[in-house]
Amino acid sequence: MAEILELVMVLCFGLSWPISIIKTLKTKSTAGKSPLFIGFIVLGYICGIISKILSNNITYVFVFYCINLITTSFDLCLHFYYRKKESIIK
C-alpha cells in the first residue's frame, strides 16, 4: 500500500511539470517561475533517486522519479533559456 501511495504522489507531482513546460513553450516567458523553487524540486528528485538506490528499493516507482527529474530539469533549462532571451530584448 505504501508503494502505491508513493506512486500516486510522484504521479501527481509529475503531472505539473509537462503543464509548466507547455506553458513556457507557448508563452516563451519565465514570468511567475522561480529557478530556486524548481532547483529545490530537482534536488528533491535526485535525493529520492539516491535513496531508492541506497536502500536497494528500486521498483516501478523509481522510473517515475527519473521521468520527473528529467522533465523538471528540462523546465529549469527552459527557464534559463527564455530568461536569457528576455534580458537581451530589454
VORO-122890 format. One record per residue: x, y, z of N, C-alpha, C in turn; residue in three letters; residue number from 1. Coordinates in Angstrom, 3 decimals, always signed. Example, Ala and Ser with C-alpha at 12.3 -4.5 7.8 and 13.67 -1.06 7.14 Angstrom:
<recs>
rec nu: +13.190	nv: -5.690	nw: +7.800	cau: +12.300	cav: -4.500	caw: +7.800	cu: +13.200	cv: -3.300	cw: +7.800	code: Ala	pos: 1 $
rec nu: +12.850	nv: -2.250	nw: +7.080	cau: +13.670	cav: -1.060	caw: +7.140	cu: +12.900	cv: +0.030	cw: +7.870	code: Ser	pos: 2 $
</recs>
This chain:
<recs>
rec nu: +0.818	nv: -1.200	nw: +0.000	cau: +0.000	cav: +0.000	caw: +0.000	cu: +0.862	cv: +1.265	cw: +0.000	code: Met	pos: 1 $
rec nu: +1.961	nv: +1.243	nw: +0.755	cau: +2.845	cav: +2.414	caw: +0.825	cu: +3.418	cv: +2.743	cw: -0.546	code: Ala	pos: 2 $
rec nu: +3.758	nv: +1.706	nw: -1.298	cau: +4.328	cav: +1.923	caw: -2.628	cu: +3.304	cv: +2.534	cw: -3.580	code: Glu	pos: 3 $
rec nu: +2.062	nv: +2.125	nw: -3.469	cau: +1.002	cav: +2.687	caw: -4.315	cu: +0.794	cv: +4.160	cw: -3.981	code: Ile	pos: 4 $
rec nu: +0.780	nv: +4.488	nw: -2.693	cau: +0.618	cav: +5.893	caw: -2.286	cu: +1.804	cv: +6.740	cw: -2.743	code: Leu	pos: 5 $
rec nu: +2.999	nv: +6.166	nw: -2.664	cau: +4.181	cav: +6.882	caw: -3.148	cu: +4.074	cv: +7.128	cw: -4.650	code: Glu	pos: 6 $
rec nu: +3.604	nv: +6.126	nw: -5.385	cau: +3.428	cav: +6.269	caw: -6.829	cu: +2.423	cv: +7.376	cw: -7.141	code: Leu	pos: 7 $
rec nu: +1.322	nv: +7.416	nw: -6.426	cau: +0.309	cav: +8.454	caw: -6.645	cu: +0.909	cv: +9.829	cw: -6.388	code: Val	pos: 8 $
rec nu: +1.702	nv: +9.949	nw: -5.317	cau: +2.348	cav: +11.223	caw: -5.005	cu: +3.274	cv: +11.648	cw: -6.143	code: Met	pos: 9 $
rec nu: +4.114	nv: +10.747	nw: -6.591	cau: +5.070	cav: +11.066	caw: -7.648	cu: +4.339	cv: +11.388	cw: -8.955	code: Val	pos: 10 $
rec nu: +3.262	nv: +10.678	nw: -9.242	cau: +2.481	cav: +10.970	caw: -10.455	cu: +1.825	cv: +12.343	cw: -10.374	code: Leu	pos: 11 $
rec nu: +1.288	nv: +12.676	nw: -9.209	cau: +0.659	cav: +13.997	caw: -9.059	cu: +1.680	cv: +15.114	cw: -9.249	code: Cys	pos: 12 $
rec nu: +2.840	nv: +14.961	nw: -8.638	cau: +3.893	cav: +15.964	caw: -8.837	cu: +4.327	cv: +15.973	cw: -10.297	code: Phe	pos: 13 $
rec nu: +4.436	nv: +14.801	nw: -10.869	cau: +4.918	cav: +14.672	caw: -12.238	cu: +3.998	cv: +15.289	cw: -13.278	code: Gly	pos: 14 $
rec nu: +2.712	nv: +15.333	nw: -13.016	cau: +1.773	cav: +15.916	caw: -13.976	cu: +1.933	cv: +17.418	cw: -14.109	code: Leu	pos: 15 $
rec nu: +2.424	nv: +18.060	nw: -13.075	cau: +2.538	cav: +19.515	caw: -13.120	cu: +3.664	cv: +19.981	cw: -14.042	code: Ser	pos: 16 $
rec nu: +4.719	nv: +19.200	nw: -14.205	cau: +5.868	cav: +19.668	caw: -14.988	cu: +5.602	cv: +19.739	cw: -16.479	code: Trp	pos: 17 $
rec nu: +4.958	nv: +18.740	nw: -17.083	cau: +4.639	cav: +18.910	caw: -18.515	cu: +3.720	cv: +20.113	cw: -18.760	code: Pro	pos: 18 $
rec nu: +2.799	nv: +20.367	nw: -17.835	cau: +1.918	cav: +21.527	caw: -17.964	cu: +2.745	cv: +22.815	cw: -17.934	code: Ile	pos: 19 $
rec nu: +3.699	nv: +22.873	nw: -17.013	cau: +4.567	cav: +24.038	caw: -16.897	cu: +5.438	cv: +24.207	cw: -18.136	code: Ser	pos: 20 $
rec nu: +5.943	nv: +23.111	nw: -18.652	cau: +6.782	cav: +23.153	caw: -19.857	cu: +5.972	cv: +23.665	cw: -21.050	code: Ile	pos: 21 $
rec nu: +4.765	nv: +23.147	nw: -21.216	cau: +3.911	cav: +23.573	caw: -22.331	cu: +3.616	cv: +25.062	cw: -22.228	code: Ile	pos: 22 $
rec nu: +3.316	nv: +25.536	nw: -21.014	cau: +3.035	cav: +26.959	caw: -20.812	cu: +4.245	cv: +27.809	cw: -21.202	code: Lys	pos: 23 $
rec nu: +5.434	nv: +27.378	nw: -20.771	cau: +6.645	cav: +28.126	caw: -21.094	cu: +6.907	cv: +28.137	cw: -22.594	code: Thr	pos: 24 $
rec nu: +6.725	nv: +27.013	nw: -23.240	cau: +6.954	cav: +26.946	caw: -24.682	cu: +5.954	cv: +27.804	cw: -25.456	code: Leu	pos: 25 $
rec nu: +4.712	nv: +27.859	nw: -24.984	cau: +3.694	cav: +28.671	caw: -25.665	cu: +3.936	cv: +30.163	cw: -25.463	code: Lys	pos: 26 $
rec nu: +4.239	nv: +30.551	nw: -24.226	cau: +4.367	cav: +31.980	caw: -23.919	cu: +5.772	cv: +32.513	cw: -24.143	code: Thr	pos: 27 $
rec nu: +6.758	nv: +31.605	nw: -24.158	cau: +8.167	cav: +31.991	caw: -24.268	cu: +8.544	cv: +33.014	cw: -23.190	code: Lys	pos: 28 $
rec nu: +7.973	nv: +32.790	nw: -21.998	cau: +8.175	cav: +33.721	caw: -20.889	cu: +8.485	cv: +32.957	cw: -19.607	code: Ser	pos: 29 $
rec nu: +9.280	nv: +33.596	nw: -18.761	cau: +9.612	cav: +32.998	caw: -17.472	cu: +8.819	cv: +33.632	cw: -16.334	code: Thr	pos: 30 $
rec nu: +7.862	nv: +34.468	nw: -16.676	cau: +7.073	cav: +35.169	caw: -15.660	cu: +6.426	cv: +34.174	cw: -14.697	code: Ala	pos: 31 $
rec nu: +6.603	nv: +34.436	nw: -13.422	cau: +5.989	cav: +33.609	caw: -12.396	cu: +6.750	cv: +32.353	cw: -12.042	code: Gly	pos: 32 $
rec nu: +7.913	nv: +32.164	nw: -12.650	cau: +8.703	cav: +30.969	caw: -12.361	cu: +9.891	cv: +31.332	cw: -11.488	code: Lys	pos: 33 $
rec nu: +10.175	nv: +30.462	nw: -10.542	cau: +11.306	cav: +30.662	caw: -9.656	cu: +12.339	cv: +29.561	cw: -9.894	code: Ser	pos: 34 $
rec nu: +13.513	nv: +29.931	nw: -10.385	cau: +14.531	cav: +28.905	caw: -10.604	cu: +14.981	cv: +28.263	cw: -9.291	code: Pro	pos: 35 $
rec nu: +14.935	nv: +28.998	nw: -8.206	cau: +15.304	cav: +28.433	caw: -6.906	cu: +14.321	cv: +27.336	cw: -6.508	code: Leu	pos: 36 $
rec nu: +13.033	nv: +27.606	nw: -6.679	cau: +11.998	cav: +26.616	caw: -6.370	cu: +12.180	cv: +25.360	cw: -7.221	code: Phe	pos: 37 $
rec nu: +12.329	nv: +25.557	nw: -8.530	cau: +12.499	cav: +24.416	caw: -9.432	cu: +13.783	cv: +23.657	cw: -9.090	code: Ile	pos: 38 $
rec nu: +14.831	nv: +24.396	nw: -8.735	cau: +16.094	cav: +23.759	caw: -8.345	cu: +15.937	cv: +22.876	cw: -7.120	code: Gly	pos: 39 $
rec nu: +15.154	nv: +23.334	nw: -6.152	cau: +14.914	cav: +22.510	caw: -4.961	cu: +14.117	cv: +21.251	cw: -5.305	code: Phe	pos: 40 $
rec nu: +13.191	nv: +21.367	nw: -6.246	cau: +12.439	cav: +20.188	caw: -6.687	cu: +13.383	cv: +19.196	cw: -7.369	code: Ile	pos: 41 $
rec nu: +14.269	nv: +19.703	nw: -8.225	cau: +15.264	cav: +18.839	caw: -8.887	cu: +16.118	cv: +18.137	cw: -7.831	code: Val	pos: 42 $
rec nu: +16.594	nv: +18.897	nw: -6.850	cau: +17.388	cav: +18.308	caw: -5.766	cu: +16.597	cv: +17.234	cw: -5.018	code: Leu	pos: 43 $
rec nu: +15.320	nv: +17.500	nw: -4.780	cau: +14.471	cav: +16.516	caw: -4.103	cu: +14.368	cv: +15.217	cw: -4.885	code: Gly	pos: 44 $
rec nu: +14.184	nv: +15.321	nw: -6.202	cau: +14.120	cav: +14.109	caw: -7.028	cu: +15.457	cv: +13.372	cw: -7.027	code: Tyr	pos: 45 $
rec nu: +16.554	nv: +14.105	nw: -7.080	cau: +17.874	cav: +13.468	caw: -7.029	cu: +18.043	cv: +12.713	cw: -5.713	code: Ile	pos: 46 $
rec nu: +17.658	nv: +13.345	nw: -4.614	cau: +17.755	cav: +12.686	caw: -3.304	cu: +16.848	cv: +11.464	cw: -3.231	code: Cys	pos: 47 $
rec nu: +15.652	nv: +11.563	nw: -3.802	cau: +14.741	cav: +10.420	caw: -3.821	cu: +15.315	cv: +9.254	cw: -4.613	code: Gly	pos: 48 $
rec nu: +15.942	nv: +9.566	nw: -5.740	cau: +16.561	cav: +8.523	caw: -6.568	cu: +17.726	cv: +7.873	cw: -5.822	code: Ile	pos: 49 $
rec nu: +18.574	nv: +8.702	nw: -5.228	cau: +19.707	cav: +8.160	caw: -4.468	cu: +19.216	cv: +7.312	cw: -3.304	code: Ile	pos: 50 $
rec nu: +18.164	nv: +7.762	nw: -2.628	cau: +17.587	cav: +6.999	caw: -1.516	cu: +17.118	cv: +5.628	cw: -1.974	code: Ser	pos: 51 $
rec nu: +16.440	nv: +5.584	nw: -3.122	cau: +15.959	cav: +4.298	caw: -3.659	cu: +17.137	cv: +3.370	cw: -3.974	code: Lys	pos: 52 $
rec nu: +18.196	nv: +3.940	nw: -4.533	cau: +19.364	cav: +3.126	caw: -4.887	cu: +20.056	cv: +2.605	cw: -3.628	code: Ile	pos: 53 $
rec nu: +20.292	nv: +3.497	nw: -2.657	cau: +20.997	cav: +3.099	caw: -1.434	cu: +20.218	cv: +2.083	cw: -0.604	code: Leu	pos: 54 $
rec nu: +18.892	nv: +2.196	nw: -0.617	cau: +18.080	cav: +1.252	caw: +0.166	cu: +17.759	cv: -0.006	cw: -0.629	code: Ser	pos: 55 $
rec nu: +18.278	nv: -0.080	nw: -1.852	cau: +18.033	cav: -1.214	caw: -2.739	cu: +16.531	cv: -1.463	cw: -2.894	code: Asn	pos: 56 $
rec nu: +15.794	nv: -0.366	nw: -3.039	cau: +14.338	cav: -0.429	caw: -3.162	cu: +13.925	cv: +0.118	cw: -4.525	code: Asn	pos: 57 $
rec nu: +14.504	nv: -0.456	nw: -5.550	cau: +14.220	cav: +0.007	caw: -6.905	cu: +13.028	cv: -0.776	cw: -7.443	code: Ile	pos: 58 $
rec nu: +11.897	nv: -0.068	nw: -7.538	cau: +10.662	cav: -0.654	caw: -8.062	cu: +10.210	cv: +0.199	cw: -9.239	code: Thr	pos: 59 $
rec nu: +9.014	nv: -0.070	nw: -9.717	cau: +8.493	cav: +0.706	caw: -10.844	cu: +8.361	cv: +2.188	cw: -10.498	code: Tyr	pos: 60 $
rec nu: +8.224	nv: +2.532	nw: -9.235	cau: +8.122	cav: +3.931	caw: -8.819	cu: +9.413	cv: +4.672	cw: -9.162	code: Val	pos: 61 $
rec nu: +10.536	nv: +3.972	nw: -9.131	cau: +11.840	cav: +4.552	caw: -9.448	cu: +11.833	cv: +5.189	cw: -10.834	code: Phe	pos: 62 $
rec nu: +11.169	nv: +4.539	nw: -11.772	cau: +11.085	cav: +5.047	caw: -13.147	cu: +10.413	cv: +6.420	cw: -13.160	code: Val	pos: 63 $
rec nu: +9.379	nv: +6.588	nw: -12.359	cau: +8.661	cav: +7.863	caw: -12.327	cu: +9.489	cv: +8.956	cw: -11.661	code: Phe	pos: 64 $
rec nu: +10.306	nv: +8.590	nw: -10.674	cau: +11.238	cav: +9.566	caw: -10.108	cu: +12.180	cv: +10.068	cw: -11.206	code: Tyr	pos: 65 $
rec nu: +12.677	nv: +9.151	nw: -12.022	cau: +13.601	cav: +9.522	caw: -13.102	cu: +12.912	cv: +10.384	cw: -14.152	code: Cys	pos: 66 $
rec nu: +11.698	nv: +10.021	nw: -14.540	cau: +10.942	cav: +10.816	caw: -15.517	cu: +10.698	cv: +12.220	cw: -14.969	code: Ile	pos: 67 $
rec nu: +10.308	nv: +12.309	nw: -13.703	cau: +10.059	cav: +13.616	caw: -13.091	cu: +11.337	cv: +14.439	cw: -13.022	code: Asn	pos: 68 $
rec nu: +12.457	nv: +13.801	nw: -12.726	cau: +13.737	cav: +14.514	caw: -12.698	cu: +14.059	cv: +15.093	cw: -14.071	code: Leu	pos: 69 $
rec nu: +13.842	nv: +14.310	nw: -15.103	cau: +14.129	cav: +14.765	caw: -16.467	cu: +13.222	cv: +15.931	cw: -16.849	code: Ile	pos: 70 $
rec nu: +11.919	nv: +15.814	nw: -16.601	cau: +11.011	cav: +16.892	caw: -17.001	cu: +11.240	cv: +18.156	cw: -16.177	code: Thr	pos: 71 $
rec nu: +11.524	nv: +17.993	nw: -14.906	cau: +11.773	cav: +19.152	caw: -14.051	cu: +13.074	cv: +19.837	cw: -14.461	code: Thr	pos: 72 $
rec nu: +14.082	nv: +19.062	nw: -14.761	cau: +15.354	cav: +19.627	caw: -15.219	cu: +15.173	cv: +20.355	cw: -16.550	code: Ser	pos: 73 $
rec nu: +14.362	nv: +19.795	nw: -17.434	cau: +14.072	cav: +20.443	caw: -18.709	cu: +13.358	cv: +21.771	cw: -18.486	code: Phe	pos: 74 $
rec nu: +12.406	nv: +21.786	nw: -17.546	cau: +11.695	cav: +23.021	caw: -17.224	cu: +12.672	cv: +24.073	cw: -16.694	code: Asp	pos: 75 $
rec nu: +13.624	nv: +23.658	nw: -15.881	cau: +14.632	cav: +24.582	caw: -15.351	cu: +15.504	cv: +25.123	cw: -16.494	code: Leu	pos: 76 $
rec nu: +15.895	nv: +24.258	nw: -17.409	cau: +16.683	cav: +24.702	caw: -18.572	cu: +15.902	cv: +25.704	cw: -19.419	code: Cys	pos: 77 $
rec nu: +14.610	nv: +25.425	nw: -19.631	cau: +13.773	cav: +26.360	caw: -20.372	cu: +13.716	cv: +27.716	cw: -19.683	code: Leu	pos: 78 $
rec nu: +13.636	nv: +27.685	nw: -18.369	cau: +13.585	cav: +28.936	caw: -17.612	cu: +14.819	cv: +29.792	cw: -17.921	code: His	pos: 79 $
rec nu: +15.996	nv: +29.188	nw: -17.816	cau: +17.227	cav: +29.950	caw: -18.066	cu: +17.345	cv: +30.375	cw: -19.525	code: Phe	pos: 80 $
rec nu: +16.902	nv: +29.530	nw: -20.441	cau: +16.953	cav: +29.854	caw: -21.871	cu: +16.089	cv: +31.077	cw: -22.177	code: Tyr	pos: 81 $
rec nu: +14.852	nv: +31.050	nw: -21.729	cau: +13.947	cav: +32.162	caw: -22.023	cu: +14.266	cv: +33.399	cw: -21.194	code: Tyr	pos: 82 $
rec nu: +14.794	nv: +33.221	nw: -20.007	cau: +15.183	cav: +34.390	caw: -19.215	cu: +16.320	cv: +35.135	cw: -19.916	code: Arg	pos: 83 $
rec nu: +17.261	nv: +34.372	nw: -20.493	cau: +18.368	cav: +34.990	caw: -21.228	cu: +17.834	cv: +35.751	cw: -22.442	code: Lys	pos: 84 $
rec nu: +16.884	nv: +35.147	nw: -23.166	cau: +16.294	cav: +35.819	caw: -24.331	cu: +15.534	cv: +37.071	cw: -23.905	code: Lys	pos: 85 $
rec nu: +14.845	nv: +37.008	nw: -22.771	cau: +14.099	cav: +38.168	caw: -22.284	cu: +15.047	cv: +39.312	cw: -21.909	code: Glu	pos: 86 $
rec nu: +16.196	nv: +38.970	nw: -21.351	cau: +17.142	cav: +40.020	caw: -20.959	cu: +17.797	cv: +40.672	cw: -22.179	code: Ser	pos: 87 $
rec nu: +17.929	nv: +39.943	nw: -23.261	cau: +18.503	cav: +40.505	caw: -24.494	cu: +17.518	cv: +41.492	cw: -25.114	code: Ile	pos: 88 $
rec nu: +16.240	nv: +41.166	nw: -25.050	cau: +15.209	cav: +42.002	caw: -25.646	cu: +15.087	cv: +43.341	cw: -24.893	code: Ile	pos: 89 $
rec nu: +15.251	nv: +43.317	nw: -23.593	cau: +15.063	cav: +44.530	caw: -22.784	cu: +16.156	cv: +45.495	cw: -22.954	code: Lys	pos: 90 $
</recs>
